[in-house]
Amino acid sequence: MTIANLPAIRACRPVWNKGRVVGQKRPLMPKHVWAIRVRLEIAENHRELALFNLAIDSKLRGCDLVKLKVADVFVSG
């Protein structure tokens, strides 16, 4: 008994990352960091500014940053 070759299954939609840069991104330059800080200050977006400063100063990744709790950062007593 022989098995007929079936055609390869192909998706009808385009690839989601075609033409996009994937992988590790280049680090921010100091002038870019200061530009972001100034724009957040002008917009009076204090929460985002605090998170951005904490991320830059502590070199935390985004996934680690959102797991932080106030008790991890603030020392009471």
KOLVO-444213 format. One record per residue: x, y, z of N, C-alpha, C, CB in turn; residue in three letters. Coordinates in steps of 0.02 Angstrom, whole numbers, padded with zeros to 5 digits, always signed. Glycine has a CB too. Example, Ala and Ser with C-alpha at 12.3 -4.5 7.8 and 13.67 -1.06 7.14 Angstrom:
BEGIN
+00660-00284+00390+00615-00225+00390+00660-00165+00390+00565-00224+00452ALA;+00642-00112+00354+00684-00053+00357+00645+00002+00394+00704-00030+00286SER;
END
This chain:
BEGIN
+00042-00058+00000+00000+00000+00000+00045+00062+00000-00048-00001+00061MET;+00034+00106-00046+00074+00167-00050+00034+00226-00024+00097+00180-00123THR;+00070+00273+00004+00038+00334+00030+00053+00391-00018+00064+00350+00103ILE;+00001+00425-00038+00010+00481-00084+00042+00540-00047-00058+00502-00115ALA;+00086+00575-00082+00117+00635-00052+00065+00690-00047+00178+00658-00094ASN;+00056+00714+00013+00009+00768+00025+00045+00834+00014-00022+00764+00095LEU;+00010+00884-00011+00042+00949-00019+00057+00981+00049-00003+00997-00061PRO;+00110+01020+00052+00129+01054+00114+00075+01104+00133+00197+01089+00106ALA;+00061+01108+00197+00011+01155+00222+00045+01223+00230-00020+01130+00289ILE;+00016+01273+00199+00044+01341+00203-00009+01388+00229+00069+01364+00134ARG;+00013+01435+00269-00033+01485+00294-00049+01535+00240-00003+01521+00356ALA;-00110+01558+00240-00132+01607+00189-00115+01678+00208-00207+01600+00177CYS;-00093+01689+00269-00077+01757+00291-00002+01769+00287-00103+01769+00363ARG;+00017+01833+00283+00090+01848+00279+00123+01838+00347+00101+01920+00255PRO;+00188+01830+00346+00226+01822+00407+00224+01887+00447+00299+01801+00392VAL;+00215+01882+00514+00206+01942+00555+00269+01982+00562+00181+01923+00624TRP;+00328+01952+00557+00390+01990+00568+00430+01999+00505+00432+01955+00620ASN;+00398+01996+00448+00434+02005+00385+00456+02078+00378+00389+01984+00325LYS;+00520+02087+00369+00547+02155+00360+00561+02192+00425+00501+02195+00320GLY;+00548+02161+00482+00559+02193+00547+00625+02170+00576+00501+02179+00596ARG;+00655+02213+00616+00716+02196+00650+00698+02155+00711+00757+02260+00670VAL;+00726+02096+00717+00713+02053+00775+00777+02044+00815+00684+01984+00752VAL;+00769+02024+00876+00828+02013+00918+00841+02071+00965+00889+02001+00875GLY;+00901+02073+00992+00919+02123+01040+00925+02191+01007+00985+02105+01074GLN;+00899+02241+01040+00901+02310+01014+00963+02345+01041+00837+02348+01035LYS;+00983+02398+01006+01040+02438+01028+01021+02477+01091+01064+02486+00972ARG;+01069+02488+01136+01053+02526+01197+01040+02599+01181+01111+02520+01248PRO;+01003+02631+01226+00988+02702+01218+01051+02743+01230+00932+02724+01265LEU;+01059+02796+01191+01114+02842+01201+01093+02892+01254+01134+02878+01133MET;+01141+02922+01290+01123+02970+01343+01079+03027+01319+01186+02998+01374PRO;+01089+03051+01259+01047+03106+01235+00975+03083+01224+01075+03136+01169LYS;+00965+03019+01207+00897+02993+01199+00863+02985+01267+00898+02926+01163HIS;+00902+02963+01317+00875+02956+01385+00852+03024+01411+00928+02926+01432VAL;+00893+03075+01401+00874+03141+01426+00815+03170+01387+00934+03189+01421TRP;+00811+03155+01323+00754+03178+01283+00689+03147+01308+00765+03162+01209ALA;+00691+03083+01325+00632+03049+01351+00613+03078+01418+00643+02973+01356ILE;+00662+03090+01461+00648+03118+01527+00616+03187+01521+00713+03123+01568ARG;+00643+03229+01477+00616+03297+01469+00544+03294+01443+00659+03338+01421VAL;+00530+03250+01396+00462+03245+01369+00413+03221+01422+00460+03199+01309ARG;+00434+03174+01464+00390+03151+01517+00379+03205+01569+00420+03088+01551LEU;+00430+03246+01583+00421+03302+01630+00374+03354+01602+00490+03333+01647GLU;+00381+03370+01539+00338+03420+01508+00266+03397+01508+00361+03435+01436ILE;+00255+03332+01495+00187+03304+01494+00160+03294+01565+00187+03238+01456ALA;+00201+03307+01616+00183+03297+01686+00158+03226+01699+00130+03348+01707GLU;+00190+03179+01667+00174+03108+01675+00221+03079+01727+00179+03070+01607ASN;+00204+03090+01791+00249+03074+01846+00260+02999+01855+00222+03103+01910HIS;+00207+02960+01845+00214+02887+01853+00263+02859+01802+00146+02853+01846ARG;+00254+02876+01738+00298+02851+01686+00370+02875+01696+00272+02872+01617GLU;+00377+02937+01718+00444+02965+01731+00478+02926+01787+00439+03039+01748LEU;+00442+02911+01840+00471+02874+01895+00491+02803+01873+00422+02870+01954ALA;+00448+02770+01835+00465+02703+01810+00524+02705+01763+00404+02672+01776LEU;+00526+02754+01720+00581+02760+01672+00647+02773+01709+00568+02817+01622PHE;+00646+02819+01758+00707+02833+01796+00730+02771+01834+00695+02891+01844ASN;+00683+02735+01864+00701+02674+01901+00731+02622+01854+00640+02645+01936LEU;+00702+02614+01795+00727+02565+01747+00797+02583+01723+00680+02559+01688ALA;+00808+02646+01707+00874+02667+01683+00926+02662+01738+00870+02738+01656ILE;+00909+02686+01798+00958+02688+01853+00974+02618+01879+00932+02731+01909ASP;+00926+02573+01879+00938+02506+01907+00953+02454+01853+00877+02484+01947SER;+00947+02473+01790+00960+02428+01733+00915+02367+01734+01033+02406+01735LYS;+00852+02377+01757+00804+02322+01756+00770+02317+01688+00752+02332+01812LEU;+00751+02256+01671+00712+02246+01610+00639+02262+01625+00719+02173+01584ARG;+00600+02272+01573+00530+02290+01581+00490+02238+01619+00498+02301+01514GLY;+00503+02174+01604+00465+02120+01638+00482+02118+01713+00480+02052+01605CYS;+00544+02134+01731+00563+02136+01801+00536+02198+01835+00639+02132+01809ASP;+00531+02252+01798+00509+02316+01826+00435+02313+01846+00520+02372+01775LEU;+00393+02282+01805+00322+02281+01821+00305+02233+01878+00282+02261+01759VAL;+00352+02189+01896+00341+02142+01952+00356+02175+02019+00384+02081+01944LYS;+00388+02233+02019+00406+02266+02081+00344+02290+02119+00452+02325+02067LEU;+00350+02288+02184+00298+02314+02227+00327+02374+02265+00271+02259+02277LYS;+00283+02414+02294+00306+02473+02330+00352+02453+02388+00245+02513+02357VAL;+00337+02397+02419+00378+02374+02476+00449+02356+02454+00345+02313+02509ALA;+00458+02338+02390+00525+02322+02365+00568+02385+02357+00519+02286+02298ASP;+00536+02441+02347+00572+02503+02332+00575+02550+02392+00541+02539+02274VAL;+00520+02553+02429+00512+02601+02484+00529+02567+02551+00440+02630+02486PHE;+00574+02598+02588+00591+02572+02655+00550+02610+02706+00668+02579+02669VAL;+00508+02574+02742+00468+02607+02793+00502+02599+02861+00396+02578+02794SER;+00486+02644+02906+00514+02638+02973+00554+02698+02989+00555+02577+02980GLY;
END
